[in-house]
Amino acid sequence: MHDAIDATHSDDPATLTATLALGRIRAGTLTVEALASACLARVESREPTVRAWAFVGSAIVIEQARELDRLASLGRFGAPHGLPIGVKDVMLTRDMPTQYNAEVYRGFHPRLDAACVATLRAAGALIFGKTETVEFAATGRPAQTRNPHDLARTPGGSSSGSAAAVADFHVPLALGTQTGGSMVRPASFCGVYAMKPTWNLVSREGVKTCSISLDPVGWFARSAADLALLHDVFEPEPDRRSAPAPFALAGARIGLCRSPVWPAASLDTRHATERAASLLREAGADVSDLDLPRPFDDLVDLQRIVMRAEGQGAFLAEYRTFGTALTESFREQVENVDRTTRAQLLHAYDTASACRSVFDRIAAPFDAVLTPSTVGVAPEGLAATGAMTFNAMWSLLHVPAINVPGLQGSNGMPIGLTLTGPRFSDRHLLAVAASLGALLARERA
């Protein structure tokens, strides 16, 4: 198990949540440079074993931190002013390489930012470095990142480095992407929060996309309040950014959706799901089973059809440019070795579209829908990043999904649960996640 630090009793700024660190920066009791230096020291200490980073430019980080401190002295604060943020290495960064964990892009310097990175810079965030990813955030070469809770286990993927960096106190926040389960699953395995927002809420310009109709940009944090902080940076409608009142679990309506893939759940996942439902009931919530209609039974398989078929176009340029230098799994995807037909793809599109409106309608009466995040705890080994069995459906439905940590499997490894709801219910779900997270934290304590 990793050397976890209790942030509430530590003098190390690297252990602060983003919200706590921001409060101290604004109060003048913590400089951006001091926070950045603490995070760099943590990376120097832990990176040889955790391997969360593809690139960290220490000189760039300190230079930008000093500039942000200068702006603060002039009274110019952005929303996430000075907060170090890891960026998944499938997102363009103007001052750092973007290499996609792919040999064909080794040493690639794009000299411009992805839209999500540019948005964060404009808001005053400190772009800290590039986190490790499975090759092209898809398949092929896995990241060498290890789970901070057990170095013999995967942190999950494809946003491997982002989850591990936040869990191991390298940075308080990190960006990720998800085609199937690439944020929710590693967040569950590493014991942190993650938010997959409603599809297309955040611009994907400058982000390597595996599936144009599936991939969103999302983020990792160590509290629900921190997730909300970044959500509001990306929320384009100002009237939707105001923090909601604290959510009361007493009287809340929670739909318990074990989902059509429940038979795949391990004993750890079954116990965690039932325990969370029991705790919610004890807190006064009305928890009722939510069974999805028959068409939803096929969504996991349909998600794979969409993902693989859209990958043909996503990697066509690399296929034509690099030929056999491109990893075989991507060549096979472009060559459609699955022999997916256009008729199958149209069926997947049409079924998914119909199910989206159905789910919005049946989830609307609930404050949130509770469902498993993963099949179980992080598996041993680094070659595979775990199954996206419990994530694929929610990615295809385009709904927001928030991993809430706090429970453990029988071996002490973290196991999270997902809150979801209708499309664009993101802000309300964040309030529910804060209350559920506090409830699970009390249970663990």
C-alpha positions in Angstrom: 0.0 0.0 0.0 1.3 3.5 -0.8 2.4 6.0 1.8 -1.0 7.9 1.9 -0.9 11.2 3.7 -3.9 12.7 5.6 -4.2 16.1 3.9 -6.1 17.5 6.8 -3.1 17.0 9.1 -0.2 17.5 6.7 1.9 20.6 6.2 2.8 19.4 2.6 0.9 21.6 0.1 0.9 18.7 -2.4 -1.6 16.8 -0.3 -4.2 19.6 -0.4 -7.3 19.2 -2.5 -7.7 21.7 -5.2 -10.4 23.6 -3.3 -8.3 23.9 -0.2 -5.2 24.9 -2.1 -7.1 27.6 -4.1 -8.5 29.0 -0.8 -5.0 29.4 0.6 -3.7 31.0 -2.6 -6.5 33.5 -2.6 -6.0 34.2 1.1 -2.3 34.8 0.4 -1.1 32.1 2.7 0.2 29.9 -0.1 2.0 31.0 -3.3 1.6 29.2 -6.6 5.4 28.6 -6.7 5.3 27.0 -3.2 2.5 24.7 -4.3 4.2 23.9 -7.6 7.5 23.2 -5.8 5.7 20.8 -3.4 4.1 18.9 -6.3 7.4 18.7 -8.1 9.1 17.3 -5.0 6.4 14.7 -4.7 6.9 13.7 -8.3 10.6 13.4 -7.8 10.1 11.2 -4.8 7.4 8.9 -6.2 7.7 8.9 -10.0 10.4 6.3 -10.2 7.9 3.7 -8.8 4.5 5.1 -9.9 5.5 6.2 -13.4 2.5 8.5 -13.9 4.2 11.0 -16.2 5.2 11.1 -19.9 6.7 14.6 -19.4 7.1 17.1 -16.5 8.9 20.3 -17.4 10.1 21.5 -14.0 11.6 24.8 -15.3 8.5 25.6 -17.3 6.3 24.9 -14.3 8.3 27.1 -11.9 8.5 29.9 -14.5 4.7 29.8 -15.1 4.0 29.6 -11.3 6.0 32.8 -10.7 4.1 34.5 -13.5 0.8 33.5 -11.9 2.0 34.8 -8.5 2.9 38.1 -10.2 -0.7 38.3 -11.6 -2.1 37.5 -8.2 -0.1 40.4 -6.7 -1.9 42.6 -9.2 -5.3 41.2 -8.1 -5.8 39.2 -11.2 -7.2 35.8 -10.3 -8.7 33.2 -12.6 -11.2 30.6 -11.4 -8.6 27.8 -10.9 -5.7 30.2 -10.3 -2.4 28.5 -9.8 -3.7 25.0 -9.5 -1.4 22.4 -11.0 -3.2 20.2 -13.5 -1.9 17.1 -15.3 -2.9 16.7 -18.9 -3.4 13.3 -20.6 -0.8 12.9 -23.3 -3.3 12.8 -26.1 -4.0 16.5 -25.8 -1.9 19.1 -27.6 0.3 21.3 -25.4 2.2 24.3 -26.9 5.2 24.1 -24.5 5.4 20.3 -23.9 5.6 17.3 -26.2 2.5 15.3 -27.1 3.5 11.8 -27.9 0.3 9.6 -27.4 2.5 6.8 -26.0 3.1 6.0 -29.7 6.6 5.4 -31.2 5.5 7.1 -34.4 5.0 10.4 -32.5 8.1 10.2 -30.3 9.4 13.7 -29.8 6.4 15.4 -31.4 6.1 19.1 -30.3 2.8 20.6 -31.6 3.4 24.2 -30.5 -0.3 24.8 -29.8 -2.8 23.9 -27.1 -5.9 21.7 -27.3 -9.0 23.8 -26.7 -9.4 22.3 -23.2 -5.8 23.1 -22.3 -6.2 26.7 -23.7 -9.4 27.1 -21.7 -7.6 26.2 -18.5 -4.6 28.4 -19.2 -6.9 31.3 -19.8 -8.6 30.7 -16.5 -5.3 30.8 -14.6 -4.5 27.1 -14.2 -0.9 25.8 -14.1 -0.3 23.2 -16.8 2.0 20.9 -14.9 2.9 18.1 -17.3 1.7 15.2 -19.5 0.3 12.1 -17.9 0.8 8.6 -19.3 -1.8 6.9 -21.4 -2.5 3.7 -23.2 -1.3 4.2 -26.8 -3.6 6.8 -28.5 -6.0 6.3 -25.5 -7.2 3.2 -27.2 -5.3 -0.1 -27.5 -1.8 -1.1 -28.3 1.0 -0.3 -25.9 -0.2 0.1 -22.2 1.1 2.8 -20.0 3.8 1.7 -17.6 2.0 3.5 -14.7 1.4 1.5 -11.6 -1.4 1.7 -9.1 -0.2 3.8 -6.1 -2.1 1.5 -3.7 -0.4 -1.6 -4.9 2.5 -1.3 -7.4 1.9 -4.8 -8.7 -1.6 -3.8 -10.0 -2.8 -1.7 -12.9 -4.1 1.8 -12.2 -6.6 1.2 -15.0 -6.7 2.9 -18.4 -6.5 4.5 -20.7 -6.2 7.6 -18.5 -3.7 5.7 -16.4 -1.3 8.5 -15.4 -4.0 11.0 -14.6 -5.7 8.8 -12.1 -2.4 7.7 -10.5 -1.0 11.2 -10.3 -4.1 12.5 -8.5 -4.3 9.5 -6.2 -0.6 9.7 -5.3 -0.6 13.5 -4.5 1.4 14.6 -7.5 -1.2 17.1 -8.6 -4.7 17.9 -7.3 -6.3 17.7 -10.7 -5.8 16.0 -14.0 -7.5 15.7 -17.4 -8.6 12.5 -19.1 -10.7 11.1 -21.9 -13.1 8.2 -22.1 -14.3 6.1 -25.0 -15.5 3.2 -22.9 -14.4 3.4 -19.3 -11.1 5.3 -19.5 -11.8 7.7 -16.6 -14.3 6.0 -14.4 -12.5 2.7 -14.3 -9.0 4.1 -13.3 -10.7 6.4 -10.8 -12.3 3.4 -9.1 -9.1 1.4 -9.2 -7.1 4.3 -7.7 -9.6 5.5 -5.2 -10.2 9.0 -6.5 -13.1 11.0 -8.0 -13.6 11.3 -11.8 -16.1 13.1 -13.9 -17.1 12.1 -17.4 -19.3 15.0 -18.3 -22.2 15.0 -20.7 -20.9 14.2 -24.2 -19.7 17.3 -26.1 -19.9 19.7 -23.1 -16.1 20.2 -23.5 -14.5 20.9 -26.8 -12.3 18.1 -28.1 -10.4 20.2 -30.6 -6.8 19.2 -30.4 -7.5 16.0 -28.6 -6.7 12.6 -30.3 -10.1 11.1 -30.7 -10.7 7.4 -31.0 -14.4 7.6 -31.6 -16.0 10.8 -32.7 -19.4 10.0 -31.2 -18.2 8.6 -27.9 -15.1 10.4 -26.6 -15.5 13.2 -24.0 -12.9 15.2 -22.1 -13.2 14.8 -18.4 -11.2 15.2 -15.2 -9.9 13.6 -11.9 -9.8 15.0 -8.5 -9.7 14.1 -4.8 -13.1 15.7 -3.9 -16.4 16.3 -5.5 -15.9 20.0 -4.9 -12.8 19.9 -7.0 -14.7 18.2 -9.8 -17.2 21.0 -9.6 -14.5 23.6 -9.8 -13.3 22.3 -13.1 -16.8 21.7 -14.4 -17.5 25.4 -13.9 -14.4 26.4 -15.9 -15.8 24.4 -18.9 -19.5 25.3 -18.4 -20.2 27.9 -21.1 -23.5 29.1 -19.5 -22.7 31.4 -16.6 -26.1 31.0 -14.9 -25.3 27.2 -14.5 -22.0 27.7 -12.7 -23.4 28.7 -9.3 -22.8 26.1 -6.6 -26.0 24.4 -5.6 -27.1 24.1 -2.0 -25.7 21.2 -0.1 -27.6 18.1 -1.1 -29.6 16.3 1.6 -29.7 12.6 1.3 -32.7 12.4 3.6 -35.7 12.2 1.2 -33.5 11.9 -1.9 -34.7 9.5 -4.6 -31.9 7.2 -5.8 -32.3 4.7 -8.6 -30.2 1.5 -8.0 -29.3 0.3 -11.5 -27.3 -2.9 -11.4 -27.5 -2.8 -15.2 -27.8 -5.6 -17.7 -24.1 -6.7 -17.1 -24.6 -7.3 -13.4 -23.8 -11.1 -13.7 -20.2 -10.0 -14.5 -19.8 -8.2 -11.1 -17.3 -9.7 -8.7 -18.3 -10.3 -5.0 -16.4 -7.0 -4.2 -18.5 -5.0 -6.6 -21.7 -6.7 -5.4 -20.9 -6.0 -1.8 -19.9 -2.4 -2.5 -23.1 -1.7 -4.4 -25.4 -3.2 -1.8 -23.5 -1.6 1.0 -23.8 1.9 -0.6 -27.5 1.3 -1.1 -27.9 0.3 2.5 -26.0 3.4 3.7 -28.2 5.6 1.6 -31.3 4.1 3.0 -29.9 4.6 6.5 -29.3 8.2 5.7 -33.0 8.6 4.7 -32.8 8.2 1.0 -35.5 6.4 -1.0 -33.5 3.8 -2.9 -35.4 1.7 -5.5 -34.4 -0.7 -8.2 -34.2 0.7 -11.7 -34.4 -2.0 -14.3 -33.7 -0.9 -17.9 -35.9 -1.9 -20.8 -34.9 -4.7 -23.2 -33.0 -2.6 -25.8 -30.5 -1.6 -23.2 -29.3 -5.2 -22.9 -27.4 -4.8 -26.2 -25.7 -1.5 -25.5 -22.4 -2.9 -24.3 -22.0 -4.8 -27.6 -23.2 -1.8 -29.6 -20.7 0.5 -28.0 -17.9 -1.8 -29.2 -19.2 -1.7 -32.7 -19.3 2.1 -32.7 -15.9 2.4 -31.1 -14.2 0.0 -33.6 -16.0 1.3 -36.7 -15.2 4.9 -35.9 -11.6 4.0 -35.2 -11.2 3.2 -38.9 -11.5 6.9 -39.6 -9.7 8.1 -36.4 -6.5 6.2 -37.3 -6.6 6.4 -41.1 -4.1 9.2 -41.3 -1.6 7.4 -39.2 -2.2 4.2 -41.2 -1.6 6.0 -44.5 1.4 8.0 -43.2 3.3 5.5 -41.1 2.3 2.2 -42.6 3.8 -0.8 -40.9 5.5 1.4 -38.3 2.0 1.9 -36.8 1.1 -0.6 -34.1 -0.6 -3.7 -35.5 -3.8 -3.3 -33.4 -4.5 0.1 -35.1 -3.7 -1.3 -38.6 -6.2 -4.0 -37.9 -8.8 -1.5 -36.8 -8.4 0.6 -40.0 -8.5 -2.6 -42.1 -11.7 -3.6 -40.3 -10.6 -7.1 -39.3 -13.9 -7.4 -37.3 -15.7 -7.1 -40.6 -18.2 -4.7 -39.1 -20.8 -3.7 -41.7 -22.3 -0.3 -42.3 -25.7 -1.9 -41.5 -24.5 -3.0 -38.1 -23.1 0.5 -37.5 -26.4 2.1 -38.4 -28.3 -0.2 -36.1 -25.9 0.7 -33.3 -26.4 4.4 -34.0 -30.2 4.2 -34.1 -30.5 2.0 -31.0 -28.2 4.3 -29.0 -30.1 7.4 -30.1 -33.4 5.9 -29.1 -32.1 4.7 -25.8 -30.7 8.1 -24.9 -34.1 9.7 -24.8 -35.6 6.8 -23.0 -32.9 6.9 -20.3 -33.3 10.6 -19.9 -37.0 10.1 -19.3 -36.8 7.1 -16.9 -33.9 8.7 -14.9 -35.5 12.1 -14.6 -37.6 11.3 -11.5 -34.5 10.3 -9.5 -31.9 12.6 -8.0 -29.3 10.2 -9.2 -28.8 6.7 -10.5 -26.3 4.6 -8.6 -24.5 1.8 -10.6 -21.2 -0.1 -10.4 -18.0 1.5 -11.7 -16.0 -1.6 -12.3 -16.2 -5.4 -12.4 -14.1 -5.4 -9.3 -10.9 -4.0 -7.8 -7.8 -3.4 -9.9 -6.4 -6.6 -11.3 -2.8 -7.6 -10.9 -0.3 -6.9 -13.6 0.3 -4.0 -16.0 -0.4 -5.6 -19.3 -4.2 -5.1 -19.1 -6.1 -2.2 -17.6 -9.3 -4.0 -16.7 -12.6 -4.5 -18.4 -15.0 -1.6 -19.3 -18.0 -3.8 -18.8 -19.8 -1.5 -16.5 -18.8 1.7 -18.3 -19.5 1.1 -22.0 -23.2 1.6 -21.8 -23.0 5.0 -20.1 -20.4 6.2 -22.6 -22.7 5.2 -25.5 -25.7 7.0 -23.8 -23.7 10.3 -23.6 -24.8 10.8 -20.0 -22.7 12.3 -17.2 -20.9 9.7 -15.0 -19.1 10.5 -11.7 -17.0 7.9 -9.9 -17.4 8.3 -6.1 -14.6 6.6 -4.1 -14.7 5.5 -0.5 -15.3 1.8 -0.3 -12.8 -1.1 -0.4 -12.7 -4.6 -1.7 -12.0 -7.6 0.5 -8.2 -7.1 -0.1 -8.3 -3.4 0.9 -8.0 -2.1 -2.6 -10.3 0.9 -3.6 -13.6 0.3 -5.3 -15.8 3.1 -6.5 -19.4 3.5 -7.5 -20.9 5.6 -10.3 -23.6 8.2 -10.2 -25.3 9.0 -13.4 -28.5 10.7 -14.6 -30.0 12.4 -17.7 -27.9 14.3 -20.1 -26.8 17.7 -18.8 -27.7 16.9 -15.2 -24.0 17.3 -14.4 -24.1 20.0 -11.8 -26.9 18.3 -9.8 -25.0 15.0 -9.9 -21.9 16.8 -8.5 -24.0 17.9 -5.4 -25.2 14.3 -4.9 -21.7 13.0 -5.3 -20.4 15.3 -2.6 -23.0 14.0 -0.2 -22.5 10.3 -1.2 -18.7 10.8 -0.9 -19.0 12.1 2.6 -21.3 9.2 3.5 -18.8 6.6 2.2 -15.9 8.4 3.8 -17.6 8.1 7.2 -18.2 4.4 6.6 -14.6 3.8 5.8 -13.5 5.8 8.8 
